[in-house]
Structures are given as structure tokens and as C-alpha cells.
């Protein structure tokens, strides 16, 4: 994209388009027209594509085939197409693993997260899962998955990377920003239609960041596993709850010893949020990194084009 000295004001629609492209540019990911509309940061009118064409005419963005980006880059387009195909192929494994996870006691809903939920995977990408559990059973579910991964997958996260859990009584995502909005919007339901619907209702706040976003209808089948129900009642509730709290305490102790160094207390509490109803473990604190990069990229583009985003 050529540097520009344009000083005229841009429209709100153009601002929303640029911000959508800018965010995904952090991932070197060009967008289709439909994706730009979905991830625009402002509402778009029915004739919004005129704004898209105007940005192309100004050479502020480029169009290559079916894709739009801030700059011309054939390699990124080829990379995206290859990654889309890998994600499509990986869905077979993701569906099989989701069916298997859904049989674990106290699992109430499963959604795909991470790169596969965007329809893209690198050669070294894991398949990420966002899991919703019954109340006071979250840490038992997490421990069960960790144990199975160690016993049968050589502790590999390749096909089973489960780093975000919540229970079905605390469905609202507390961290609200552009990163969590995109991640929440792109979750792919695999199991637990009723709970997924409640989750989506609890997280309508994402429209503040992505006003064009609309959740696709939930179509996951609601299988009933008799053996799962039997296992959930093998012990008194109080025993299960005590075991859950014990796993929570041990997990917090382990993460604090291993990862707390180099993080502020606030950063650690976000990256390794651990309560009775939520668990997330992100050692690299990816959210903070992306938000900082996004903010810097906005400033750089504003300076380059002489505009205000």
C-alpha cells in the first residue's frame, strides 16, 4: 500500500473496515468481503461495499482475488488458503474428539476455539477447546482431560488443547475487549446446544466491539449418555465438591510456582484465572500481546494515512 497524504475525513464505515483489516493483519490474515462485514467495529449499511471500493481506489487497502488486506502480499493469500484447507481436514479430528470429550462426566458443552475456530490452522497448530462444565465440577473435568492426555497422548496438546473452562452458572466472559470479542464470536459449537445458547445470550456484549456480528444457529445434536449420568451420581455431591476444590488448590499452587515469575499479580490473575467457576491457562498471555500490538498498529496507520481511527 502506497503512503498517502490524504487529509479528508473518513466515514465511520471506512473506519470500521480499516480496523477489521488491521486487527487480522496482526495474524497476517487477509479477509473476504463477508469477514470484513462480520468483524467491522461499526455498523455497516446495506450499501457498505461502496466504502470498500473507495478505500481500494485511494490505495489504502488492496484486493487480490477474493481477499482484501492493507497491503499486497500473495504469500499471505497462499498461506491462508493452505491453512483453511488444513482446518477443514482437522475438523474430522475435532468432531471425533468432541464426541469423546462429551462423554466425560460433568461436561455440559464444548466449543472449538483458537485458530481452528477461524477456519485456519498452521502446520503446528493445536486443536483448542472451550469447555463448559457443571457447577463445582470444573476442576474435576480439567484434571480428567489432563490425565487422559498424559496416559494416551504422551501429554501432547496437538489434538486436545483445553485451556479455557467455565461452568454453566457463570457464562459471561469477564474480560471484555476486542480480542475476547473476536474469540467469543468465532467459537464453534460441537456439543451442548442448550448451554451454548445460554452462553451466547450471556455474551451479547460482543456487539459493542463487533456490532455486525451475529451468532450462527446452534445445530449440535443433544446426545444422552446413560453411563455418563450414572458416573455423575456414583459419589455424594459433597465428595465431588471436596475433590474439585482440592484439584483447584493444587493447580493454583503449581501455576504460581512455575509461571508467576515475570508477571505482575494482575497479569498472572488474568493469564491463569483460577476460581471455582473458571479456569484459563495462557502462559504467554497472548491476549495482552495482541491488544498492545493492535493499539500500536492503529497509531501507526493513523500516522501513515493522516486520519483518525
C-alpha positions, 0 to 999 in steps of 0.5 A: 500500500502506497503512503498517502497524504490524504487529509479528508475525513473518513466515514465511520464505515471506512473506519470500521473496515480499516480496523477489521483489516488491521486487527487480522493483519496482526495474524497476517490474515487477509479477509473476504468481503463477508469477514470484513462485514462480520468483524467491522467495529461499526455498523455497516449499511446495506450499501457498505461495499461502496466504502470498500471500493473507495478505500481500494481506489485511494490505495489504502487497502488492496484486493487480490482475488477474493481477499482484501488486506492493507497491503499486497502480499500473495504469500499471505493469500497462499498461506491462508488458503493452505491453512483453511484447507488444513482446518477443514481436514482437522475438523474430522479430528475435532468432531471425533474428539468432541464426541469423546470429550462429551462423554466425560462426566460433568461436561455440559458443552464444548466449543472449538476455539483458537485458530481452528475456530477461524477456519485456519490452522498452521502446520503446528497448530493445536486443536483448542477447546472451550469447555463448559462444565457443571457447577463445582465440577470444573476442576474435576473435568480439567484434571480428567482431560489432563490425565487422559492426555498424559496416559494416551497422548504422551501429554501432547496438546496437538489434538486436545488443547483445553485451556479455557473452562467455565461452568454453566452458572457463570457464562459471561466472559469477564474480560471484555475487549476486542480480542475476547470479542473476536474469540467469543464470536468465532467459537464453534459449537460441537456439543451442548446446544442448550448451554451454548445458547445460554452462553451466547445470550450471556455474551451479547456484549460482543456487539459493542466491539463487533456490532455486525456480528451475529451468532450462527444457529446452534445445530449440535445434536443433544446426545444422552449418555446413560453411563455418563449420568450414572458416573455423575451420581456414583459419589455424594455431591459433597465428595465431588465438591471436596475433590474439585476444590482440592484439584483447584488448590493444587493447580493454583499452587503449581501455576504460581510456582512455575509461571508467576515469575515475570508477571505482575499479580494482575497479569498472572490473575488474568493469564491463569484465572483460577476460581471455582467457576473458571479456569484459563491457562495462557502462559504467554498471555497472548491476549495482552500481546495482541491488544498492545500490538493492535493499539500500536498498529492503529497509531501507526496507520493513523500516522501513515494515512493522516486520519483518525481511527 
